[in-house]
Amino acid sequence: MLISKGLDPRYAIHVPNGGHRHPVVAMKMKAQGVTPGYPDVMVFHPCAGSAGLSLELKVWPNKPSTEQLEIHELLRGAGWQVHVCYGLGEVEEAVKSYLGV
């Protein structure tokens, strides 16, 4: 969708916070500055009056953690759109709405 809008796909990144890791790998990531709670996908392109778009991807019935909700509010306060998405359809809807397509 970014490409069809004429945007460089490098505006979007995946944040490697989730998943289960060996404790040594987790310690190394923390030392490198990985911060718990950041959304899974971040789009660093201002659009629709917002500073950027962030997508938290969830599988039903999981809900965002307290840390995630705190980061979501931090991002919203900085002018970001934040969406919690359950499934590809919700991701597509959020991106299309953000890009105005």
C-alpha positions in Angstrom: 0.0 0.0 0.0 2.9 2.4 0.7 4.3 1.7 -2.7 0.9 2.2 -4.5 0.7 5.6 -2.8 4.2 6.5 -4.2 5.9 6.2 -0.8 9.3 4.7 -0.2 8.7 1.4 1.7 11.7 2.3 4.0 9.3 4.6 5.8 7.8 1.6 7.5 9.7 -0.7 10.0 8.9 -3.7 12.2 9.9 -3.3 15.8 11.4 -6.6 17.1 10.0 -6.4 20.6 7.7 -9.4 20.6 8.3 -13.1 20.7 10.1 -15.5 23.0 13.9 -15.3 23.0 16.8 -16.9 24.8 17.6 -14.8 27.9 21.0 -13.9 26.6 19.5 -12.5 23.4 16.9 -10.6 25.4 19.6 -9.0 27.5 21.6 -8.0 24.5 18.5 -6.4 22.9 17.8 -4.5 26.1 21.4 -3.3 26.2 21.0 -2.1 22.6 18.0 0.0 23.6 15.0 -2.1 22.7 12.1 -0.6 24.7 9.2 -2.8 25.7 5.7 -1.7 24.6 6.4 -0.1 21.2 3.9 -1.1 18.5 4.9 -3.8 16.0 4.9 -1.6 12.9 5.9 2.1 12.7 5.4 4.3 9.6 7.6 7.3 9.8 5.8 9.4 7.2 3.5 12.3 8.2 0.1 12.0 6.7 -3.5 12.9 7.4 -2.4 15.5 9.9 -0.5 12.9 12.0 3.2 12.6 12.7 3.2 8.9 11.8 1.2 5.7 12.0 1.8 2.8 14.4 0.2 -0.6 14.4 0.0 -3.0 17.3 -0.7 -6.5 15.9 -2.7 -8.8 18.1 -4.2 -12.3 17.9 -7.7 -12.5 19.5 -8.3 -12.6 22.4 -5.0 -11.0 23.4 -5.1 -7.3 24.5 -2.3 -4.7 24.7 -0.3 -4.8 27.9 0.0 -2.0 30.3 3.4 -1.1 28.9 1.9 -1.1 25.3 -1.0 1.1 26.4 1.4 3.6 28.0 3.5 3.8 24.8 0.4 4.2 22.7 -0.6 7.2 24.8 2.9 8.6 24.5 2.8 8.3 20.7 -0.7 9.8 20.5 0.5 12.7 22.6 3.3 13.2 20.0 0.7 13.4 17.2 0.8 9.7 16.0 -2.1 7.6 14.9 -2.1 4.3 16.9 -4.2 1.3 16.0 -4.5 -2.1 17.6 -5.3 -4.5 14.8 -6.7 -8.0 15.0 -6.1 -9.5 11.5 -5.0 -8.4 8.1 -8.4 -6.7 7.3 -7.9 -4.3 10.2 -4.3 -3.5 9.2 -5.4 -2.8 5.6 -8.3 -0.5 6.9 -5.9 1.4 9.2 -3.3 1.9 6.5 -5.8 2.9 3.8 -7.5 5.4 6.2 -4.1 6.9 7.1 -2.9 7.2 3.5 -6.3 8.4 2.3 -6.7 5.6 -0.3 
